[in-house]
């Protein structure tokens, strides 16, 4: 079986979704914070459950969008 362009669309969507989810997990595990004097707080005053929902729903929507985009590439 040959890899077709619509397969690449879904693979790209999955790759971006994994990167998005991974960035949320890494930030939560490492507790990354900048020591710079000039900085901004990311997700300031946002509850942890909402962050979890964000980093769960966004990757799902990215994969879903790439699957919906797939028929456009099949038609050529």
C-alpha positions as CSV (number, residue, x, y, z in Angstrom):
1,X,0.0,0.0,0.0
2,X,1.3,3.4,-1.0
3,X,1.2,6.5,1.3
4,X,-1.2,9.0,-0.3
5,X,-1.5,12.8,0.3
6,X,-4.7,12.4,2.5
7,X,-2.7,10.1,4.8
8,X,-0.1,12.8,5.2
9,X,-2.8,15.3,6.3
10,X,-4.0,13.0,9.1
11,X,-0.4,12.2,10.1
12,X,0.3,15.9,10.3
13,X,-2.8,16.5,12.4
14,X,-1.8,13.7,14.8
15,X,1.8,15.0,15.0
16,X,0.6,18.5,15.9
17,X,-1.9,17.1,18.4
18,X,0.8,15.0,20.1
19,X,3.1,18.1,20.3
20,X,0.3,20.1,21.8
21,X,-0.6,17.5,24.4
22,X,3.1,16.9,25.1
23,X,3.8,20.5,25.7
24,X,1.0,20.6,28.3
25,X,2.3,17.5,30.0
26,X,5.9,18.7,30.0
27,X,5.0,22.1,31.3
28,X,2.9,20.6,34.2
29,X,5.6,18.0,35.1
30,X,8.6,20.3,35.0
31,X,6.8,23.3,36.4
32,X,8.6,25.6,34.0
33,X,8.8,29.2,35.0
34,X,10.9,32.0,33.7
35,X,13.4,33.8,36.0
36,X,13.4,36.9,33.8
37,X,12.2,40.3,35.2
38,X,10.1,40.8,32.1
39,X,7.7,37.9,31.7
40,X,4.0,37.1,31.6
41,X,2.2,34.3,33.5
42,X,0.7,31.8,31.1
43,X,-2.8,30.6,32.2
44,X,-2.7,33.0,35.1
45,X,-5.6,32.3,37.6
46,X,-6.9,29.4,35.5
47,X,-7.8,26.3,37.5
48,X,-5.9,23.1,36.9
49,X,-9.0,21.1,35.7
50,X,-9.6,23.8,33.0
51,X,-5.9,23.4,31.9
52,X,-6.4,19.6,31.7
53,X,-9.6,20.1,29.6
54,X,-7.7,22.6,27.3
55,X,-4.8,20.2,26.7
56,X,-7.3,17.3,26.1
57,X,-9.8,19.0,23.9
58,X,-7.4,20.9,21.6
59,X,-5.5,17.8,20.4
60,X,-8.8,15.9,19.9
61,X,-10.1,18.8,17.7
62,X,-6.8,18.9,15.8
63,X,-7.0,15.3,14.9
64,X,-10.8,15.6,14.1
65,X,-10.1,18.5,11.9
66,X,-7.4,16.7,10.0
67,X,-9.7,13.7,9.5
68,X,-12.5,16.0,8.2
69,X,-9.9,17.7,5.8
70,X,-8.9,14.3,4.4
71,X,-11.7,14.0,1.8
72,X,-10.7,17.3,0.2
73,X,-7.3,15.8,-0.5
74,X,-8.8,12.6,-1.9
75,X,-10.9,14.5,-4.5
76,X,-7.8,16.2,-5.7
